[in-house]
Amino acid sequence: MKMKTWGLMQQKIHLTPMSEEKLLLVDGSSYLYRAFHALPDLRSSDGRPTGAIFGVLNMLQKLIKSERPNYLSVIFDTPVKTFRHEIFPEYKANRQKTPDDLIAQIEPLHQAIINLGLPLLAVDGVEADDVIGTLAVEADRRKVKTLIATGDKDMAQLVTENIHLIDTMKDHRMGPKEVEEKFGIAPDRFIDYLTLAGDTSDNIPGVEKVGPKTAIKWISEYGSLDGVIQNADQIKGKVGENLVSALGQLDLFKTLVTIKCDVQMDTKFSDMIIGESKDNLLHEQFNDLGLHGLIKQFDIQASEEKTVINTDYKTIITKKELDLFFELFIEVAATGSFIFKLSCLISFFSPLEDKSFSLKLALSRSLFCDLGFDISFLKSPANC
């Protein structure tokens, strides 16, 4: 996942015409939940859950290699309640408590994604859907092709000719045609459809006793939600009565099901370019989590730590200085505390009777001496 692995993709950022650029938006929260429930209960040696981390990172790698986007962002929900909870306290109240084992994997997953060089976004007060919607609409305005990786049907309301959905777990893509084939309604009427039919997964009731078929029938007959409201008195039977009773709540339901596409963010397209991976941090994290296979899979190469040796150099010229050096050499060697590496430089700049030696002495955790002979020869200067 490092820059050298994705070099061709990085080049496209500069060489591909604007009309051919691609933005990949990954619904990280959707990926996380699906991976958590779909994969075995993998754990580290000390019992920490890791299955969802493993699953999400695998899906991300496969998706990026397949799509080769110019721009990318992995978007997550935050634990902070959103504006939807403020206007409708019952919003998602029917959902079970998030499992502790899933919560425990959120932070390390975020850290791994960031260390892989992948841009990550999470904005308080709104959902991941809203951040995705805002980025997708801006990309659409710029004529940048956008692919949203998610399993959330609500995203169908965002689909245009330039914005498509991909469900990687089902290997299914949806453009405008595919949305209409699957749901029986066009993307630009999907909000109207959800407003009437409701969304049980988010605890949005919609009109009582009105399901997908009835909602689609009404929208097809009257053209839109506004058309249905204007003709509410023409709809007979119990469902007609329920519609009339619900008229005062339809604006609320519509706000709840509508993905907000004007979230205030400082994110620029230049912030959504895959960066360099931090291999040392990834190597440490994956080893700690027991996800050793990911080290090879992502070609993570931790650099070896370099030992810095603080040296104190001394040039030995006289025989007396050389004798003192050997005394020190023998004394230090006797402690067994140091490792010795020897090489030799001989120079003849001195008029002394004996050959002069230029010796470089380094005393630290290791003692380095520039003498190019086995230490068994170091009994007297004459042996050099």
BALOBA-1460 file (C-alpha; in Angstrom, 3 decimals):
// residues 384
<rec num="1" residu="m" x="0.000" y="0.000" z="0.000"/>
<rec num="2" residu="k" x="3.062" y="2.238" z="0.180"/>
<rec num="3" residu="m" x="3.835" y="4.805" z="-2.497"/>
<rec num="4" residu="k" x="6.083" y="2.477" z="-4.474"/>
<rec num="5" residu="t" x="3.267" y="-0.103" z="-4.619"/>
<rec num="6" residu="w" x="0.773" y="2.439" z="-5.932"/>
<rec num="7" residu="g" x="3.155" y="4.421" z="-8.151"/>
<rec num="8" residu="l" x="0.997" y="4.178" z="-11.280"/>
<rec num="9" residu="m" x="-1.996" y="5.431" z="-9.375"/>
<rec num="10" residu="q" x="-0.006" y="8.381" z="-8.065"/>
<rec num="11" residu="q" x="1.056" y="9.310" z="-11.593"/>
<rec num="12" residu="k" x="-2.541" y="9.359" z="-12.766"/>
<rec num="13" residu="i" x="-3.286" y="12.120" z="-10.309"/>
<rec num="14" residu="h" x="-1.251" y="14.446" z="-12.495"/>
<rec num="15" residu="l" x="-1.689" y="12.934" z="-15.952"/>
<rec num="16" residu="t" x="-5.359" y="11.980" z="-16.144"/>
<rec num="17" residu="p" x="-7.747" y="14.612" z="-17.568"/>
<rec num="18" residu="m" x="-10.288" y="15.998" z="-15.105"/>
<rec num="19" residu="s" x="-13.189" y="14.199" z="-16.813"/>
<rec num="20" residu="e" x="-11.533" y="10.834" z="-16.162"/>
<rec num="21" residu="e" x="-10.497" y="11.329" z="-12.551"/>
<rec num="22" residu="k" x="-11.974" y="8.993" z="-9.961"/>
<rec num="23" residu="l" x="-12.845" y="9.545" z="-6.313"/>
<rec num="24" residu="l" x="-13.343" y="6.480" z="-4.125"/>
<rec num="25" residu="l" x="-15.372" y="7.040" z="-0.956"/>
<rec num="26" residu="v" x="-15.439" y="4.118" z="1.466"/>
<rec num="27" residu="d" x="-18.190" y="3.840" z="4.065"/>
<rec num="28" residu="g" x="-15.813" y="2.739" z="6.815"/>
<rec num="29" residu="s" x="-18.559" y="2.242" z="9.398"/>
<rec num="30" residu="s" x="-20.475" y="-0.037" z="7.042"/>
<rec num="31" residu="y" x="-17.295" y="-1.997" z="6.298"/>
<rec num="32" residu="l" x="-16.521" y="-2.309" z="10.009"/>
<rec num="33" residu="y" x="-19.935" y="-3.666" z="11.010"/>
<rec num="34" residu="r" x="-20.098" y="-6.081" z="8.109"/>
<rec num="35" residu="a" x="-16.592" y="-7.396" z="8.707"/>
<rec num="36" residu="f" x="-17.268" y="-7.805" z="12.427"/>
<rec num="37" residu="h" x="-20.345" y="-9.965" z="11.841"/>
<rec num="38" residu="a" x="-19.045" y="-11.842" z="8.799"/>
<rec num="39" residu="l" x="-15.589" y="-12.971" z="9.938"/>
<rec num="40" residu="p" x="-14.423" y="-15.440" z="12.612"/>
<rec num="41" residu="d" x="-13.626" y="-14.172" z="16.087"/>
<rec num="42" residu="l" x="-9.910" y="-13.582" z="15.572"/>
<rec num="43" residu="r" x="-7.922" y="-12.487" z="18.610"/>
<rec num="44" residu="s" x="-4.423" y="-11.475" z="19.568"/>
<rec num="45" residu="s" x="-2.328" y="-13.609" z="21.923"/>
<rec num="46" residu="d" x="-3.574" y="-11.562" z="24.877"/>
<rec num="47" residu="g" x="-7.247" y="-11.867" z="23.885"/>
<rec num="48" residu="r" x="-7.947" y="-8.598" z="22.054"/>
<rec num="49" residu="p" x="-10.426" y="-8.902" z="19.149"/>
<rec num="50" residu="t" x="-8.889" y="-8.364" z="15.702"/>
<rec num="51" residu="g" x="-11.249" y="-9.985" z="13.180"/>
<rec num="52" residu="a" x="-12.905" y="-6.757" z="11.996"/>
<rec num="53" residu="i" x="-9.532" y="-5.016" z="11.649"/>
<rec num="54" residu="f" x="-8.254" y="-7.874" z="9.521"/>
<rec num="55" residu="g" x="-11.424" y="-7.929" z="7.405"/>
<rec num="56" residu="v" x="-11.636" y="-4.194" z="6.736"/>
<rec num="57" residu="l" x="-7.958" y="-3.878" z="5.798"/>
<rec num="58" residu="n" x="-8.262" y="-6.803" z="3.405"/>
<rec num="59" residu="m" x="-11.351" y="-5.300" z="1.762"/>
<rec num="60" residu="l" x="-9.663" y="-1.916" z="1.449"/>
<rec num="61" residu="q" x="-6.564" y="-3.381" z="-0.175"/>
<rec num="62" residu="k" x="-8.606" y="-5.369" z="-2.681"/>
<rec num="63" residu="l" x="-10.823" y="-2.400" z="-3.499"/>
<rec num="64" residu="i" x="-7.971" y="0.060" z="-4.002"/>
<rec num="65" residu="k" x="-5.986" y="-2.326" z="-6.168"/>
<rec num="66" residu="s" x="-9.075" y="-2.974" z="-8.267"/>
<rec num="67" residu="e" x="-10.300" y="0.615" z="-8.669"/>
<rec num="68" residu="r" x="-6.991" y="2.540" z="-8.624"/>
<rec num="69" residu="p" x="-8.583" y="5.875" z="-7.630"/>
<rec num="70" residu="n" x="-6.988" y="9.282" z="-7.975"/>
<rec num="71" residu="y" x="-8.586" y="10.381" z="-4.714"/>
<rec num="72" residu="l" x="-9.721" y="8.368" z="-1.707"/>
<rec num="73" residu="s" x="-11.280" y="8.807" z="1.695"/>
<rec num="74" residu="v" x="-12.389" y="6.263" z="4.291"/>
<rec num="75" residu="i" x="-15.241" y="7.781" z="6.295"/>
<rec num="76" residu="f" x="-16.435" y="6.739" z="9.739"/>
<rec num="77" residu="d" x="-19.212" y="7.709" z="12.127"/>
<rec num="78" residu="t" x="-18.202" y="9.249" z="15.439"/>
<rec num="79" residu="p" x="-19.701" y="8.343" z="18.852"/>
<rec num="80" residu="v" x="-21.214" y="11.832" z="19.129"/>
<rec num="81" residu="k" x="-24.989" y="12.051" z="18.577"/>
<rec num="82" residu="t" x="-26.047" y="13.724" z="15.344"/>
<rec num="83" residu="f" x="-28.557" y="16.421" z="14.434"/>
<rec num="84" residu="r" x="-31.020" y="13.618" z="13.648"/>
<rec num="85" residu="h" x="-31.019" y="12.503" z="17.284"/>
<rec num="86" residu="e" x="-31.717" y="16.092" z="18.321"/>
<rec num="87" residu="i" x="-34.821" y="16.472" z="16.137"/>
<rec num="88" residu="f" x="-36.022" y="12.877" z="16.642"/>
<rec num="89" residu="p" x="-34.859" y="11.246" z="19.911"/>
<rec num="90" residu="e" x="-36.182" y="7.860" z="18.750"/>
<rec num="91" residu="y" x="-33.758" y="7.850" z="15.826"/>
<rec num="92" residu="k" x="-32.039" y="4.433" z="15.728"/>
<rec num="93" residu="a" x="-33.395" y="3.716" z="19.207"/>
<rec num="94" residu="n" x="-34.349" y="0.213" z="18.093"/>
<rec num="95" residu="r" x="-30.765" y="-0.820" z="17.525"/>
<rec num="96" residu="q" x="-28.929" y="-3.098" z="19.912"/>
<rec num="97" residu="k" x="-25.962" y="-1.786" z="21.859"/>
<rec num="98" residu="t" x="-22.752" y="-1.879" z="19.858"/>
<rec num="99" residu="p" x="-20.739" y="-4.928" z="21.000"/>
<rec num="100" residu="d" x="-17.719" y="-4.125" z="23.157"/>
<rec num="101" residu="d" x="-15.526" y="-6.295" z="20.931"/>
<rec num="102" residu="l" x="-16.433" y="-4.102" z="17.953"/>
<rec num="103" residu="i" x="-15.821" y="-0.852" z="19.848"/>
<rec num="104" residu="a" x="-12.407" y="-2.142" z="20.918"/>
<rec num="105" residu="q" x="-11.347" y="-2.447" z="17.269"/>
<rec num="106" residu="i" x="-12.332" y="1.057" z="16.101"/>
<rec num="107" residu="e" x="-9.307" y="2.980" z="17.363"/>
<rec num="108" residu="p" x="-6.648" y="0.474" z="16.210"/>
<rec num="109" residu="l" x="-8.407" y="0.197" z="12.835"/>
<rec num="110" residu="h" x="-8.360" y="3.982" z="12.424"/>
<rec num="111" residu="q" x="-4.671" y="4.034" z="13.332"/>
<rec num="112" residu="a" x="-3.819" y="1.283" z="10.851"/>
<rec num="113" residu="i" x="-5.685" y="3.068" z="8.052"/>
<rec num="114" residu="i" x="-3.868" y="6.315" z="8.775"/>
<rec num="115" residu="n" x="-0.483" y="4.554" z="8.975"/>
<rec num="116" residu="l" x="-1.182" y="2.945" z="5.599"/>
<rec num="117" residu="g" x="-1.325" y="6.466" z="4.176"/>
<rec num="118" residu="l" x="-5.064" y="6.351" z="3.511"/>
<rec num="119" residu="p" x="-7.036" y="9.571" z="4.157"/>
<rec num="120" residu="l" x="-9.614" y="9.114" z="6.925"/>
<rec num="121" residu="l" x="-12.530" y="11.379" z="7.863"/>
<rec num="122" residu="a" x="-14.921" y="11.432" z="10.811"/>
<rec num="123" residu="v" x="-17.039" y="14.519" z="11.542"/>
<rec num="124" residu="d" x="-18.967" y="15.073" z="14.778"/>
<rec num="125" residu="g" x="-22.665" y="15.951" z="14.599"/>
<rec num="126" residu="v" x="-23.324" y="14.187" z="11.292"/>
<rec num="127" residu="e" x="-23.117" y="10.641" z="10.013"/>
<rec num="128" residu="a" x="-20.591" y="9.086" z="7.654"/>
<rec num="129" residu="d" x="-23.369" y="9.152" z="5.029"/>
<rec num="130" residu="d" x="-23.532" y="12.936" z="5.226"/>
<rec num="131" residu="v" x="-19.779" y="13.351" z="4.801"/>
<rec num="132" residu="i" x="-19.865" y="10.953" z="1.858"/>
<rec num="133" residu="g" x="-22.803" y="12.816" z="0.341"/>
<rec num="134" residu="t" x="-21.061" y="16.171" z="0.637"/>
<rec num="135" residu="l" x="-17.867" y="14.923" z="-0.991"/>
<rec num="136" residu="a" x="-19.735" y="13.033" z="-3.723"/>
<rec num="137" residu="v" x="-21.873" y="16.024" z="-4.696"/>
<rec num="138" residu="e" x="-18.815" y="18.285" z="-4.852"/>
<rec num="139" residu="a" x="-17.036" y="15.719" z="-7.027"/>
<rec num="140" residu="d" x="-20.104" y="15.472" z="-9.262"/>
<rec num="141" residu="r" x="-20.053" y="19.251" z="-9.650"/>
<rec num="142" residu="r" x="-16.432" y="18.974" z="-10.787"/>
<rec num="143" residu="k" x="-17.303" y="16.118" z="-13.175"/>
<rec num="144" residu="v" x="-15.114" y="13.725" z="-11.194"/>
<rec num="145" residu="k" x="-16.348" y="10.150" z="-11.320"/>
<rec num="146" residu="t" x="-17.237" y="8.958" z="-7.821"/>
<rec num="147" residu="l" x="-17.558" y="5.422" z="-6.526"/>
<rec num="148" residu="i" x="-19.093" y="4.884" z="-3.084"/>
<rec num="149" residu="a" x="-18.235" y="1.576" z="-1.423"/>
<rec num="150" residu="t" x="-21.076" y="0.721" z="0.951"/>
<rec num="151" residu="g" x="-23.780" y="-1.754" z="1.791"/>
<rec num="152" residu="d" x="-26.261" y="0.959" z="2.829"/>
<rec num="153" residu="k" x="-29.312" y="1.201" z="0.557"/>
<rec num="154" residu="d" x="-29.926" y="4.815" z="1.622"/>
<rec num="155" residu="m" x="-26.956" y="5.823" z="-0.525"/>
<rec num="156" residu="a" x="-29.051" y="5.104" z="-3.622"/>
<rec num="157" residu="q" x="-30.421" y="8.654" z="-3.337"/>
<rec num="158" residu="l" x="-26.940" y="9.961" z="-4.262"/>
<rec num="159" residu="v" x="-26.620" y="8.017" z="-7.510"/>
<rec num="160" residu="t" x="-26.187" y="9.966" z="-10.750"/>
<rec num="161" residu="e" x="-24.381" y="9.314" z="-13.995"/>
<rec num="162" residu="n" x="-21.172" y="10.365" z="-12.211"/>
<rec num="163" residu="i" x="-21.875" y="8.798" z="-8.789"/>
<rec num="164" residu="h" x="-22.161" y="5.023" z="-8.564"/>
<rec num="165" residu="l" x="-22.332" y="2.559" z="-5.684"/>
<rec num="166" residu="i" x="-20.356" y="-0.638" z="-5.199"/>
<rec num="167" residu="d" x="-21.127" y="-3.379" z="-2.693"/>
<rec num="168" residu="t" x="-17.834" y="-5.270" z="-2.545"/>
<rec num="169" residu="m" x="-19.208" y="-8.100" z="-0.405"/>
<rec num="170" residu="k" x="-21.803" y="-8.862" z="-3.078"/>
<rec num="171" residu="d" x="-19.654" y="-7.705" z="-6.011"/>
<rec num="172" residu="h" x="-22.520" y="-5.525" z="-7.208"/>
<rec num="173" residu="r" x="-22.414" y="-2.052" z="-8.768"/>
<rec num="174" residu="m" x="-25.301" y="0.352" z="-9.141"/>
<rec num="175" residu="g" x="-25.782" y="3.320" z="-11.431"/>
<rec num="176" residu="p" x="-29.164" y="4.990" z="-12.078"/>
<rec num="177" residu="k" x="-30.426" y="2.055" z="-14.142"/>
<rec num="178" residu="e" x="-29.459" y="-0.550" z="-11.539"/>
<rec num="179" residu="v" x="-31.066" y="1.442" z="-8.717"/>
<rec num="180" residu="e" x="-34.366" y="1.569" z="-10.584"/>
<rec num="181" residu="e" x="-34.155" y="-2.130" z="-11.416"/>
<rec num="182" residu="k" x="-33.514" y="-3.097" z="-7.791"/>
<rec num="183" residu="f" x="-35.867" y="-0.743" z="-5.960"/>
<rec num="184" residu="g" x="-38.432" y="0.062" z="-8.629"/>
<rec num="185" residu="i" x="-37.806" y="3.782" z="-8.370"/>
<rec num="186" residu="a" x="-35.309" y="6.283" z="-9.778"/>
<rec num="187" residu="p" x="-32.539" y="7.705" z="-7.536"/>
<rec num="188" residu="d" x="-34.007" y="11.231" z="-7.667"/>
<rec num="189" residu="r" x="-37.217" y="9.904" z="-6.075"/>
<rec num="190" residu="f" x="-35.540" y="7.699" z="-3.490"/>
<rec num="191" residu="i" x="-35.926" y="10.264" z="-0.700"/>
<rec num="192" residu="d" x="-39.676" y="10.503" z="-1.432"/>
<rec num="193" residu="y" x="-39.853" y="6.716" z="-1.325"/>
<rec num="194" residu="l" x="-38.094" y="6.469" z="2.071"/>
<rec num="195" residu="t" x="-40.211" y="9.278" z="3.508"/>
<rec num="196" residu="l" x="-43.418" y="7.363" z="2.802"/>
<rec num="197" residu="a" x="-42.218" y="3.816" z="3.446"/>
<rec num="198" residu="g" x="-39.948" y="4.662" z="6.351"/>
<rec num="199" residu="d" x="-36.693" y="2.954" z="7.256"/>
<rec num="200" residu="t" x="-37.007" y="0.297" z="9.953"/>
<rec num="201" residu="s" x="-33.232" y="-0.043" z="10.389"/>
<rec num="202" residu="d" x="-33.068" y="3.618" z="11.510"/>
<rec num="203" residu="n" x="-36.411" y="3.504" z="13.375"/>
<rec num="204" residu="i" x="-38.025" y="5.993" z="10.993"/>
<rec num="205" residu="p" x="-41.695" y="4.972" z="10.883"/>
<rec num="206" residu="g" x="-42.952" y="6.513" z="7.636"/>
<rec num="207" residu="v" x="-46.688" y="6.300" z="6.977"/>
<rec num="208" residu="e" x="-48.328" y="3.524" z="8.957"/>
<rec num="209" residu="k" x="-49.124" y="0.405" z="6.889"/>
<rec num="210" residu="v" x="-47.399" y="1.877" z="3.827"/>
<rec num="211" residu="g" x="-44.656" y="-0.409" z="2.540"/>
<rec num="212" residu="p" x="-42.329" y="-0.201" z="-0.478"/>
<rec num="213" residu="k" x="-44.942" y="-1.316" z="-3.012"/>
<rec num="214" residu="t" x="-47.539" y="1.241" z="-1.921"/>
<rec num="215" residu="a" x="-44.965" y="4.039" z="-1.731"/>
<rec num="216" residu="i" x="-43.723" y="3.270" z="-5.249"/>
<rec num="217" residu="k" x="-47.294" y="3.076" z="-6.548"/>
<rec num="218" residu="w" x="-48.198" y="6.481" z="-5.136"/>
<rec num="219" residu="i" x="-45.027" y="8.159" z="-6.412"/>
<rec num="220" residu="s" x="-45.515" y="6.617" z="-9.856"/>
<rec num="221" residu="e" x="-49.115" y="7.827" z="-9.961"/>
<rec num="222" residu="y" x="-48.615" y="11.331" z="-8.567"/>
<rec num="223" residu="g" x="-45.016" y="11.978" z="-9.663"/>
<rec num="224" residu="s" x="-43.415" y="12.880" z="-6.345"/>
<rec num="225" residu="l" x="-43.904" y="13.187" z="-2.598"/>
<rec num="226" residu="d" x="-45.382" y="16.655" z="-3.116"/>
<rec num="227" residu="g" x="-47.827" y="15.190" z="-5.614"/>
<rec num="228" residu="v" x="-48.860" y="12.509" z="-3.114"/>
<rec num="229" residu="i" x="-49.403" y="15.125" z="-0.401"/>
<rec num="230" residu="q" x="-51.489" y="17.324" z="-2.712"/>
<rec num="231" residu="n" x="-53.709" y="14.364" z="-3.591"/>
<rec num="232" residu="a" x="-53.905" y="12.811" z="-0.135"/>
<rec num="233" residu="d" x="-57.671" y="13.275" z="0.017"/>
<rec num="234" residu="q" x="-58.022" y="11.251" z="-3.194"/>
<rec num="235" residu="i" x="-56.429" y="8.141" z="-1.686"/>
<rec num="236" residu="k" x="-59.115" y="5.947" z="-0.180"/>
<rec num="237" residu="g" x="-59.163" y="3.229" z="2.430"/>
<rec num="238" residu="k" x="-57.217" y="2.820" z="5.656"/>
<rec num="239" residu="v" x="-53.863" y="3.699" z="4.061"/>
<rec num="240" residu="g" x="-55.400" y="6.932" z="2.789"/>
<rec num="241" residu="e" x="-56.497" y="7.754" z="6.330"/>
<rec num="242" residu="n" x="-53.029" y="6.913" z="7.644"/>
<rec num="243" residu="l" x="-51.479" y="9.207" z="5.034"/>
<rec num="244" residu="v" x="-53.703" y="12.110" z="6.082"/>
<rec num="245" residu="s" x="-52.828" y="11.454" z="9.739"/>
<rec num="246" residu="a" x="-49.116" y="11.456" z="8.925"/>
<rec num="247" residu="l" x="-49.055" y="14.657" z="6.831"/>
<rec num="248" residu="g" x="-47.804" y="16.728" z="9.757"/>
<rec num="249" residu="q" x="-44.786" y="14.421" z="10.220"/>
<rec num="250" residu="l" x="-43.697" y="13.943" z="6.631"/>
<rec num="251" residu="d" x="-41.326" y="16.921" z="6.669"/>
<rec num="252" residu="l" x="-39.610" y="15.412" z="9.715"/>
<rec num="253" residu="f" x="-39.380" y="11.987" z="8.098"/>
<rec num="254" residu="k" x="-37.969" y="13.544" z="4.928"/>
<rec num="255" residu="t" x="-35.263" y="15.389" z="6.881"/>
<rec num="256" residu="l" x="-34.306" y="12.185" z="8.677"/>
<rec num="257" residu="v" x="-33.919" y="10.096" z="5.502"/>
<rec num="258" residu="t" x="-32.199" y="12.789" z="3.451"/>
<rec num="259" residu="i" x="-28.424" y="12.554" z="3.288"/>
<rec num="260" residu="k" x="-27.020" y="15.979" z="4.118"/>
<rec num="261" residu="c" x="-24.831" y="17.159" z="1.245"/>
<rec num="262" residu="d" x="-23.627" y="20.487" z="2.612"/>
<rec num="263" residu="v" x="-21.543" y="19.494" z="5.632"/>
<rec num="264" residu="q" x="-19.053" y="22.237" z="6.473"/>
<rec num="265" residu="m" x="-15.575" y="20.729" z="6.129"/>
<rec num="266" residu="d" x="-12.096" y="21.954" z="5.319"/>
<rec num="267" residu="t" x="-11.283" y="18.848" z="3.282"/>
<rec num="268" residu="k" x="-9.876" y="19.527" z="-0.183"/>
<rec num="269" residu="f" x="-9.295" y="17.087" z="-3.020"/>
<rec num="270" residu="s" x="-5.571" y="17.417" z="-2.380"/>
<rec num="271" residu="d" x="-6.247" y="15.995" z="1.108"/>
<rec num="272" residu="m" x="-7.669" y="12.820" z="-0.431"/>
<rec num="273" residu="i" x="-4.519" y="11.551" z="-2.133"/>
<rec num="274" residu="i" x="-2.978" y="8.336" z="-0.850"/>
<rec num="275" residu="g" x="0.229" y="9.110" z="1.006"/>
<rec num="276" residu="e" x="3.240" y="7.180" z="2.211"/>
<rec num="277" residu="s" x="2.780" y="4.324" z="4.630"/>
<rec num="278" residu="k" x="4.525" y="4.346" z="8.010"/>
<rec num="279" residu="d" x="6.013" y="0.876" z="7.896"/>
<rec num="280" residu="n" x="7.713" y="0.937" z="11.290"/>
<rec num="281" residu="l" x="4.445" y="1.786" z="13.042"/>
<rec num="282" residu="l" x="2.490" y="-0.759" z="10.993"/>
<rec num="283" residu="h" x="5.055" y="-3.481" z="11.685"/>
<rec num="284" residu="e" x="4.858" y="-2.787" z="15.410"/>
<rec num="285" residu="q" x="1.049" y="-2.626" z="15.447"/>
<rec num="286" residu="f" x="0.429" y="-5.764" z="13.379"/>
<rec num="287" residu="n" x="2.926" y="-7.734" z="15.467"/>
<rec num="288" residu="d" x="1.254" y="-6.488" z="18.633"/>
<rec num="289" residu="l" x="-2.177" y="-7.538" z="17.340"/>
<rec num="290" residu="g" x="-0.935" y="-10.892" z="16.079"/>
<rec num="291" residu="l" x="-1.835" y="-10.001" z="12.485"/>
<rec num="292" residu="h" x="1.501" y="-11.199" z="11.144"/>
<rec num="293" residu="g" x="0.066" y="-12.117" z="7.744"/>
<rec num="294" residu="l" x="-0.727" y="-8.465" z="7.053"/>
<rec num="295" residu="i" x="2.969" y="-7.577" z="7.301"/>
<rec num="296" residu="k" x="3.726" y="-9.665" z="4.239"/>
<rec num="297" residu="q" x="0.436" y="-8.873" z="2.532"/>
<rec num="298" residu="f" x="1.054" y="-5.112" z="2.657"/>
<rec num="299" residu="d" x="4.784" y="-5.516" z="1.980"/>
<rec num="300" residu="i" x="5.692" y="-3.788" z="5.222"/>
<rec num="301" residu="q" x="9.416" y="-3.393" z="5.698"/>
<rec num="302" residu="a" x="10.464" y="-1.955" z="9.008"/>
<rec num="303" residu="s" x="13.841" y="-0.251" z="8.847"/>
<rec num="304" residu="e" x="16.535" y="-1.496" z="11.191"/>
<rec num="305" residu="e" x="17.410" y="0.774" z="14.067"/>
<rec num="306" residu="k" x="20.826" y="2.303" z="13.600"/>
<rec num="307" residu="t" x="23.151" y="2.475" z="16.595"/>
<rec num="308" residu="v" x="24.731" y="5.892" z="16.910"/>
<rec num="309" residu="i" x="28.262" y="5.684" z="18.202"/>
<rec num="310" residu="n" x="29.698" y="8.695" z="19.941"/>
<rec num="311" residu="t" x="33.392" y="8.680" z="19.056"/>
<rec num="312" residu="d" x="36.463" y="10.281" z="20.527"/>
<rec num="313" residu="y" x="39.249" y="10.231" z="17.937"/>
<rec num="314" residu="k" x="42.956" y="10.464" z="18.743"/>
<rec num="315" residu="t" x="45.878" y="10.382" z="16.316"/>
<rec num="316" residu="i" x="48.804" y="8.343" z="17.666"/>
<rec num="317" residu="i" x="52.187" y="9.570" z="16.425"/>
<rec num="318" residu="t" x="54.839" y="8.776" z="19.020"/>
<rec num="319" residu="k" x="55.942" y="5.406" z="20.346"/>
<rec num="320" residu="k" x="54.986" y="6.492" z="23.840"/>
<rec num="321" residu="e" x="51.417" y="7.271" z="22.712"/>
<rec num="322" residu="l" x="51.256" y="3.889" z="21.023"/>
<rec num="323" residu="d" x="52.436" y="2.108" z="24.185"/>
<rec num="324" residu="l" x="49.739" y="3.931" z="26.186"/>
<rec num="325" residu="f" x="47.157" y="2.887" z="23.645"/>
<rec num="326" residu="f" x="48.047" y="-0.800" z="23.972"/>
<rec num="327" residu="e" x="47.860" y="-0.558" z="27.757"/>
<rec num="328" residu="l" x="44.366" y="0.890" z="27.450"/>
<rec num="329" residu="f" x="43.464" y="-1.690" z="24.806"/>
<rec num="330" residu="i" x="44.453" y="-4.607" z="27.038"/>
<rec num="331" residu="e" x="42.729" y="-3.111" z="30.073"/>
<rec num="332" residu="v" x="39.411" y="-2.572" z="28.269"/>
<rec num="333" residu="a" x="39.535" y="-5.906" z="26.468"/>
<rec num="334" residu="a" x="39.961" y="-7.706" z="29.782"/>
<rec num="335" residu="t" x="36.562" y="-6.456" z="30.959"/>
<rec num="336" residu="g" x="34.771" y="-8.313" z="28.156"/>
<rec num="337" residu="s" x="32.395" y="-5.380" z="27.859"/>
<rec num="338" residu="f" x="33.344" y="-4.241" z="24.378"/>
<rec num="339" residu="i" x="33.341" y="-5.586" z="20.853"/>
<rec num="340" residu="f" x="36.432" y="-4.883" z="18.787"/>
<rec num="341" residu="k" x="36.726" y="-4.330" z="15.059"/>
<rec num="342" residu="l" x="40.204" y="-3.724" z="13.749"/>
<rec num="343" residu="s" x="41.683" y="-2.289" z="10.567"/>
<rec num="344" residu="c" x="44.964" y="-0.594" z="9.887"/>
<rec num="345" residu="l" x="46.343" y="2.499" z="8.176"/>
<rec num="346" residu="i" x="50.064" y="2.892" z="8.025"/>
<rec num="347" residu="s" x="51.645" y="6.213" z="7.167"/>
<rec num="348" residu="f" x="55.214" y="7.320" z="6.855"/>
<rec num="349" residu="f" x="54.961" y="11.018" z="7.651"/>
<rec num="350" residu="s" x="57.116" y="10.760" z="10.806"/>
<rec num="351" residu="p" x="60.915" y="10.737" z="10.873"/>
<rec num="352" residu="l" x="60.831" y="8.359" z="13.827"/>
<rec num="353" residu="e" x="63.064" y="5.274" z="13.689"/>
<rec num="354" residu="d" x="60.017" y="3.003" z="14.061"/>
<rec num="355" residu="k" x="57.166" y="3.159" z="11.610"/>
<rec num="356" residu="s" x="54.472" y="5.601" z="12.662"/>
<rec num="357" residu="f" x="50.853" y="4.625" z="12.801"/>
<rec num="358" residu="s" x="47.773" y="6.714" z="12.291"/>
<rec num="359" residu="l" x="45.292" y="5.076" z="14.618"/>
<rec num="360" residu="k" x="41.672" y="6.073" z="14.970"/>
<rec num="361" residu="l" x="40.384" y="5.286" z="18.437"/>
<rec num="362" residu="a" x="36.650" y="5.081" z="19.118"/>
<rec num="363" residu="l" x="35.563" y="4.300" z="22.626"/>
<rec num="364" residu="s" x="31.862" y="3.804" z="23.230"/>
<rec num="365" residu="r" x="29.787" y="0.622" z="23.469"/>
<rec num="366" residu="s" x="32.163" y="-0.692" z="20.842"/>
<rec num="367" residu="l" x="35.858" y="0.122" z="20.521"/>
<rec num="368" residu="f" x="37.005" y="0.643" z="16.928"/>
<rec num="369" residu="c" x="40.697" y="0.796" z="16.055"/>
<rec num="370" residu="d" x="41.969" y="1.309" z="12.508"/>
<rec num="371" residu="l" x="44.466" y="-1.531" z="12.445"/>
<rec num="372" residu="g" x="44.189" y="-4.010" z="9.591"/>
<rec num="373" residu="f" x="45.566" y="-7.077" z="11.363"/>
<rec num="374" residu="d" x="44.222" y="-9.841" z="13.547"/>
<rec num="375" residu="i" x="44.542" y="-8.853" z="17.198"/>
<rec num="376" residu="s" x="47.052" y="-11.665" z="17.743"/>
<rec num="377" residu="f" x="49.578" y="-9.508" z="15.893"/>
<rec num="378" residu="l" x="49.132" y="-6.604" z="18.274"/>
<rec num="379" residu="k" x="51.992" y="-7.472" z="20.624"/>
<rec num="380" residu="s" x="54.409" y="-4.774" z="19.573"/>
<rec num="381" residu="p" x="54.736" y="-2.085" z="16.953"/>
<rec num="382" residu="a" x="57.329" y="-4.159" z="15.155"/>
<rec num="383" residu="n" x="54.679" y="-6.742" z="14.235"/>
<rec num="384" residu="c" x="52.938" y="-4.170" z="12.098"/>
